[in-house]
């Protein structure tokens, strides 16, 4: 009953706001990408996929705004015959939210609905924009900005057995703060659960800045709780240091994710892992893609602006398992990524 009343209140707020639209903006995107995968032991595969997005944003009176974004993702040729397949079964709502600025005069911006969420560098919570479909959450998010700091509180429903085909109830919630008195250091506490056997807490910190002519970033997190009815005790640590030399930005990078195939393996949750562990995407789903062995990544990265609007970059990674139990060697191999972008 309480939930029904809450829905009625939100609906009333939205209907009242719609009558006072101040500005509406339309936007969209069509992005096509060809990919080729040619891996040892696996047949070569190439395909072209297109992501099409259309969105409407509305600014309303009283500090209210709304955004709706529809999305279609498909691989070229998968329909076979477009004359015979004209259904819209691949069109989905990627985002659909309403935001109340300074909600109830409490200094908090409140956003309700399906939305992209990206915290920090997207190390643990990200929108995964590299993939065509991306990630969004059905969530409530409150943002508070006291004295130059920023505090985000989010609660999201990941799965609900009352709404098939969900097979289990799932929840994600957390607090993520950028603390001005700590020179912008970021602190966070995240919670995720999946019935009946997973309930995890992840606490950590992230700091980036400049010192003695170098750029740096350090971050880490500790994970505890229950996973498959086993007590979890896992951690992640990462650091990078960089400097510009003769117009080339050089960065030395190291990440360590604990692992042992049971309770000490670190779960990267909802991360944009493509951004961190090599563009070949061998490690998109950690711990699954490392068989619970964790991961170590030592990388050297170089980037240079060739001309305005064109940048070239070279990344060299060396990957190994954090735990080599049950394997002949912990070394996984090297990866070289070369790219140019505007």
N, C-alpha and C positions, 0 to 999 in steps of 0.2 A: 504493500500500500504506500509506504514511504517513497519507494522508487517511482511509483506512478505519479505521485504528487510532484516529485522533483522534475519528472519529464514534462508535466503540465506547466510548471513554472518556467522552465527553460523555453518551452514552445511559446509561451506568452511573451517572454522577453524578445524572442526572435521575431514574432509577428509584429510586435510594436516597433521594433527597429526597422523592419522592412519598409514600413510606411514613411520613414524619414531618411531615405537614401540621398546622400549628398553627392556621391561620385561613384561611377562604375567603370572599371577598366578591364578590357579583354586581352588575353595573351595566349600564346601557344608555342609549340615546339615540334619540329619534325627532325628526328635524328636517326640516320641510317649508318650502320657500321658493318664492314666485312671482317670476318675473323677466320684465321686458319690455325688449326692445331695439328701439329705433326710430332707426336711423342713416341719414344721407343716403346715397342710392344703394343702400341695402339694404332689402329688404322687412321690415316690422315683424314681430317674432317674440316671442311670449309663451309661457311654459311653467311648469309647477309640477313640482318634483323633491323627492324625499324621500330622506333618508339615515337608515338604521336601523342602529344598532350595538348589539351585545350582548357583554359582556365578563365574564371571571372573573379575579380576582386572588387569588393564594394566598401566604400567608406561611408559610415552612417553617422547621424547626429548623436551626440552624447558620448563620444569616444568609443563607439562600437564599430567594428570592422568584420568583414566576412570574406572567406575565400573558398572557392570550389574548383577542383581540378580533376578532369577526367583523363584517362590514359588507355591507350591501346598498344600492345606489344605483340609483334608477330614476326615469324621467320618467313622470308620470301619463299614462295612455292608450297608452303605447308597446306594451303587450302586446296591446291590442285586445280580447281575450277571455280573462279569467282562468280560465274553465272549461276552455279548451283549452290554456293555457300554465301549467303548474304545476311547471316545472323550477326548479332552484335555481342556474341558470348565472350569475346575477349576484351571488351570495354569494361573498365572498372573505375571506381572512385578512388583516386590516389590520395587526394586530400579534400577535406570538407569540414571547415571549422568556423566558429564565430569567436571573436575576441572582444573582451570588455576591458578597456583601458581604465586604470585606477578604479577597479571594481569596488563598489560600495564605499568609495572614498577612503579605501584602506591602503592606497599606494601600491596595490598589486595588480598587474596585468593578468587577466584570466583568459586562457584559450581552451575551448571545449570542442572536441570532435576529432576526426581523423587528420593527422598532421605528421610532417617530418620532424624528427628530433635528432639533434646532433650536439653532443657535449664535448667540450675541449677539442682535441684533435681527432675526434671520432674513434679513439682507441678502443672504447668499450660500447659506445652508443653512437650510431651514425646512420646517415640516410642512404649509404651505398649507391651514390649517384652513378658510379661506373657501370653498374648493371642496368639493363634497359628498364626493368620493372621498379628498381629502387625499393626503399623500405619506408613505410609509414606506420604510425601507431594509432589505435583508437584510445584516446587519452584525454585527461584533464591536466593542464599545465599552468602553474602560477609562477610569475616572475616578479621579484621584488628587488629594488635597486636602492639600498640604503647607503648613503655616504660614499658613492663611487664604487661600491661592491655590487655584485649581482648574485642573487640566490634564486635558483630554479627548483621547484618542487613538482614532480610529475607522478601520475598514477595511471596505469594502462592495463587494459584487459587483453590478454594474448589469446585466450581460448575460453569458450564457455560451452559446457556439455549440453546446455539447454538450447543451443543453436547449432544443430548438425551442419557440416560434418565434423565439427570439433570433437576430438576423442578424449580430451582432458581439459580441466580448468587450468588456466595459466594467468599469472599476474606479473607485472613489472612495475616497480615504483622506485623512487629515489630522490635524493637531494644533491644538487651540484652547485657549488658556490665558487665565485672568483672573489677573493678577499683583498680589498684595496690596502688595508694596513699591513698585509704580508706581501706587498709589491706585486699584487696580482696573482699570487699563488692560488691554485685551484684545489679545492677539497671536495670529496664526494663520498656518498654512501648509497649503494644500489642494492635493491632486493629483487630477486626473481624466483618464481615458483612454478612448478608444473606437477599437478596431482598425478599419482599419489606419493611420489618418492623424492621429489627434488624441491629443496628450499635453500637458497643460497644468499649470502650477504657478501658484498664486495666493497671494501673501503680503501681509499687511496688518495694520492695527491699528485699534482703536476705543476711544474714551474718552468717557465722559459724566460730568457732575457739576454742581456749582453754583459760581458765582463772582459776587461783587458783586450778589447778588440776582437773578441770571439763571440759568436752567437752560441747559445746553449739551450738544451732542454733536458730535464730529468723528470722521471715519473715512475710511479710504482703503485701496486695494489696488492692487497691481501684478501683471500677468498676463504670463507668458512661457511658451515652449514651442513646440509645433508644432500647427498646425491646417490640415488639408488640405495637408500638406507645405510649409506656409509658416511662417516664423518669426513668432511672436506677440510683440508689444510693446504692451500696452494697460493702461489704468489707470482707476480710479474714485476720486472724491473727493466727500465730502458733509459738510455742516455744518448745524447748526440752533442757534438761540438763542431762548429763550422767557422770558416773565415773566407773572405774574398781575397784572392791573390791574382793580380794582373787581370782583373775583370772576370775571373772564373770563381764561382762560389763552390768551395769544397766542404764536404761534410763527412765526418766519421761517425758511424751509427752502430749501436749495439742494443739488442733486445734479448731478454731471457724470460721464457715462460716455463714454469716448473712442470714436471710430468713424472708419472710412474704407472700410468694406465689404470689407476684406481682413485685414491683419495687425494693425491698430491698434484693432479693434473689441473692446470689453470684453464678456465673456460673464458673465452673472449666475448661472451655474451652477444651483443648486437652490434659488433664493431664493423667498420668499413675496412676489412683486412686487406683488400686490394691496395690500399694506400700505403701499407707498411711492409708486407712480406713478399714483395716481388710482383711484377706485373704479369707474370706467367700464370698466376692464380693457382699455384699448387697448394696453398695453405689458406683457402678461403674459410674453411670450417675447422676451427681449432677448438677442441682436441681431436676431432674425428680424422682430419687429414694427416695427422702425425701419429695416429694409432695410440693416442694417450701418452706419447713419449715427450710431450712438451716441445719446445723449439728454442734454438739459439740462432740469432741472425747477426753476423758481422758484415757491415756494408760500408763501402766508400762511394760517395755520390759527388758528381761534378755537374755544374750547370752554368751556361753562358748565354747571354743575350746577344744574338747575332746582329739583329737590327730591331728597331721598334716594332713590336708585334710578333717577333719570332724568337723563340728560345729553344736551344738544344740542351739535352740532358743525358748523362750516362751514369747508370747505377750498376755497381758490381756487388752481389751478395754471396756470402758463404753460409750455407745452412747446415745445421747439425741438430740432433736430438739433445734435449736436456738430460734425458735418462735413456741409457742404452741397454737396459735390461732385456734380455731375450733376443738381441740382434747382434750380428757380427761386428758392426761398426756404427758409431753414432753419426758419422759424417753422411750428409744427404746429398751434397753437391753444391755447385756454383751456378749462379744465374747472372746474365748480363742483360740489362734493359737499356735500349737506346731509343730515344724519342725526340720529336720536334713538335712544338705546339705554339699557337698564337696566344 
